């Protein structure tokens, strides 16, 4: 009897979790449709520049196709982008360094993804030039690659105070910039009782081309 009761509790908790997730997604869709900027509405589906115009260190902004994408796009109401990565190159190929996680389990972390795959998972992307001094940019990329090599896990608590022991997408990039000495790359704001960095703050940074 006791085991049966425990199983019922587990099933109830899982059901409540699904309801909460569905609620958050609906709220995100509402926020996104109401707040997104005119430029985000009129932008083309894919805005990737030809390879010859891209450089290692450029930032790639994405409106994704994932379950949580509408929610995060709504939070970033000035641009409507839900995710952020950084380009690196190997020969003639480009890859994206970013921090991402499974929509349901939130398991993931710092990773390297082929640019073609990153675009395939996008409804809309935009690539903007990284204007950091060359030395700082090289250090910035080195810190990103180190976190990928070290297998840094995804930060599902969205906590900036853990000093990069875990990272979410914008924290990943913010931490690397901090370590490279660019302290104002991504504005820290207070949201839902904690400090976070949003995609919008990178898009409008003085270190990013406009």
C-alpha positions as CSV (number, residue, x, y, z in Angstrom):
1,X,0.0,0.0,0.0
2,X,2.8,2.4,0.9
3,X,4.6,1.9,-2.4
4,X,1.3,2.4,-4.3
5,X,0.7,5.7,-2.4
6,X,4.3,6.9,-3.2
7,X,3.8,6.1,-6.8
8,X,0.6,8.2,-6.9
9,X,2.5,11.1,-5.3
10,X,5.3,10.8,-7.9
11,X,2.8,10.8,-10.8
12,X,0.9,13.7,-9.3
13,X,4.1,15.7,-9.0
14,X,5.1,14.9,-12.6
15,X,1.6,16.0,-13.8
16,X,1.9,19.3,-11.8
17,X,5.4,19.8,-13.3
18,X,4.0,19.5,-16.8
19,X,1.2,21.9,-16.0
20,X,3.7,24.5,-14.7
21,X,5.9,24.0,-17.8
22,X,2.9,24.5,-20.1
23,X,1.9,27.6,-18.2
24,X,5.3,29.2,-18.5
25,X,5.5,28.4,-22.2
26,X,2.1,30.1,-22.8
27,X,3.2,33.1,-20.8
28,X,6.4,33.3,-22.9
29,X,4.4,33.1,-26.2
30,X,2.1,35.9,-24.9
31,X,5.1,38.1,-23.9
32,X,6.9,37.4,-27.2
33,X,3.9,38.3,-29.4
34,X,3.2,41.4,-27.4
35,X,6.7,42.9,-26.7
36,X,8.9,41.9,-29.7
37,X,10.4,44.9,-31.5
38,X,9.3,46.0,-35.0
39,X,12.7,45.0,-36.4
40,X,12.2,41.5,-35.0
41,X,8.8,41.3,-36.7
42,X,10.0,42.3,-40.1
43,X,13.4,40.5,-40.2
44,X,13.9,37.7,-42.7
45,X,13.8,34.1,-41.6
46,X,17.6,33.6,-41.8
47,X,20.0,36.5,-41.8
48,X,23.3,34.7,-41.8
49,X,26.0,36.6,-43.8
50,X,28.2,34.8,-46.4
51,X,31.2,33.0,-44.8
52,X,33.6,35.6,-46.1
53,X,31.9,38.2,-44.0
54,X,32.1,36.3,-40.7
55,X,34.9,36.2,-38.3
56,X,35.8,34.2,-35.2
57,X,34.4,35.9,-32.2
58,X,31.3,37.3,-33.9
59,X,28.1,36.9,-31.9
60,X,25.2,34.9,-33.4
61,X,21.7,35.7,-32.0
62,X,19.0,33.1,-32.5
63,X,15.2,32.8,-32.2
64,X,15.0,29.1,-31.6
65,X,12.5,26.4,-32.2
66,X,12.7,24.8,-28.8
67,X,9.9,24.5,-26.2
68,X,11.3,27.3,-24.0
69,X,12.3,29.6,-26.9
70,X,9.0,31.6,-26.9
71,X,9.5,32.3,-23.2
72,X,13.0,33.5,-23.5
73,X,12.2,35.5,-26.6
74,X,9.5,37.2,-24.6
75,X,12.0,38.1,-21.8
76,X,14.2,39.6,-24.5
77,X,11.5,41.9,-25.7
78,X,13.7,44.4,-27.5
79,X,15.0,41.9,-30.0
80,X,12.9,38.8,-29.7
81,X,16.0,36.6,-29.7
82,X,16.0,33.6,-27.3
83,X,19.6,32.4,-27.5
84,X,23.2,33.5,-28.0
85,X,26.4,31.9,-29.2
86,X,29.9,32.9,-30.5
87,X,31.4,31.9,-33.8
88,X,34.8,30.1,-34.2
89,X,36.4,28.8,-37.3
90,X,38.4,25.8,-38.3
91,X,39.7,26.2,-41.9
92,X,36.7,27.1,-44.0
93,X,34.2,25.7,-41.5
94,X,32.4,27.7,-38.8
95,X,31.1,26.4,-35.4
96,X,29.2,28.0,-32.6
97,X,30.3,28.0,-29.0
98,X,27.2,28.2,-26.7
99,X,25.6,26.8,-23.6
100,X,22.4,24.9,-24.1
101,X,20.2,22.2,-22.5
102,X,17.5,19.7,-23.2
103,X,14.1,21.3,-23.0
104,X,12.6,18.8,-20.6
105,X,15.5,17.6,-18.5
106,X,17.6,20.8,-18.5
107,X,20.7,18.6,-18.9
108,X,23.4,20.1,-21.1
109,X,26.2,22.6,-20.8
110,X,28.9,24.5,-22.7
111,X,29.2,23.0,-26.2
112,X,30.4,23.4,-29.8
113,X,27.9,23.0,-32.6
114,X,28.3,23.1,-36.3
115,X,27.0,26.4,-37.7
116,X,24.7,24.5,-40.1
117,X,23.1,22.6,-37.2
118,X,22.7,25.8,-35.1
119,X,20.9,27.5,-38.1
120,X,18.8,24.4,-38.6
121,X,17.4,24.8,-35.0
122,X,16.6,28.5,-35.7
123,X,13.6,30.4,-36.9
124,X,15.7,33.5,-37.2
125,X,19.4,34.4,-36.7
126,X,21.5,37.5,-36.9
127,X,25.3,37.7,-36.8
128,X,27.0,40.8,-35.4
129,X,30.7,41.7,-35.3
130,X,32.6,41.5,-32.0
131,X,34.3,44.8,-31.5
132,X,36.7,43.8,-28.6
133,X,40.4,44.7,-29.1
134,X,42.1,41.7,-30.8
135,X,44.0,40.6,-27.7
136,X,40.9,40.7,-25.5
137,X,38.9,38.8,-28.2
138,X,41.5,36.1,-28.4
139,X,41.4,35.7,-24.6
140,X,37.6,35.7,-24.7
141,X,37.5,32.9,-27.2
142,X,40.1,30.9,-25.3
143,X,38.0,31.1,-22.1
144,X,34.9,29.9,-24.1
145,X,36.8,27.0,-25.6
146,X,38.2,26.1,-22.2
147,X,34.7,25.9,-20.7
148,X,33.6,23.7,-23.5
149,X,36.7,21.4,-23.1
150,X,36.0,21.2,-19.3
151,X,32.4,20.1,-19.9
152,X,30.9,22.9,-17.8
153,X,27.3,21.9,-17.0
154,X,24.2,23.9,-17.8
155,X,23.1,26.3,-15.0
156,X,19.4,25.4,-14.5
157,X,19.3,27.7,-11.4
158,X,20.4,30.7,-13.5
159,X,22.8,31.8,-10.8
160,X,25.5,34.4,-11.7
161,X,27.1,34.1,-8.2
162,X,28.5,30.5,-8.7
163,X,31.6,32.0,-10.6
164,X,31.0,30.0,-13.7
165,X,30.9,26.5,-12.1
166,X,27.7,26.1,-14.2
167,X,26.5,28.4,-17.0
168,X,23.4,29.3,-19.0
169,X,23.7,30.7,-22.5
170,X,24.3,34.4,-21.7
171,X,26.2,33.6,-18.5
172,X,28.6,31.5,-20.6
173,X,29.5,34.5,-22.8
174,X,29.4,37.0,-19.9
175,X,31.8,34.9,-17.8
176,X,34.3,34.6,-20.7
177,X,34.2,38.4,-21.3
178,X,34.8,39.1,-17.6
179,X,37.8,36.8,-17.6
180,X,39.1,38.6,-20.7
181,X,38.9,41.9,-18.9
182,X,35.8,43.2,-20.8
183,X,33.7,44.0,-17.7
184,X,30.8,45.8,-19.4
185,X,30.0,43.1,-22.0
186,X,26.4,42.3,-21.1
187,X,24.5,44.3,-18.5
188,X,23.5,42.5,-15.3
189,X,19.9,43.2,-14.3
190,X,17.7,42.1,-11.4
191,X,14.9,39.8,-12.5
192,X,12.6,37.6,-10.3
193,X,14.7,38.2,-7.3
194,X,18.1,37.4,-8.8
195,X,20.8,38.9,-11.0
196,X,20.8,37.7,-14.6
197,X,22.2,38.7,-18.0
198,X,19.7,38.8,-21.0
199,X,20.4,38.4,-24.7
200,X,19.2,41.9,-25.3
201,X,22.0,43.5,-23.3
202,X,24.6,41.9,-25.6
203,X,22.8,42.9,-28.8
204,X,22.9,46.6,-27.7
205,X,26.4,46.5,-26.2
206,X,29.0,49.0,-27.3
207,X,31.3,46.0,-28.0
208,X,28.9,44.7,-30.7
209,X,28.4,46.3,-34.2
210,X,25.1,47.9,-34.9
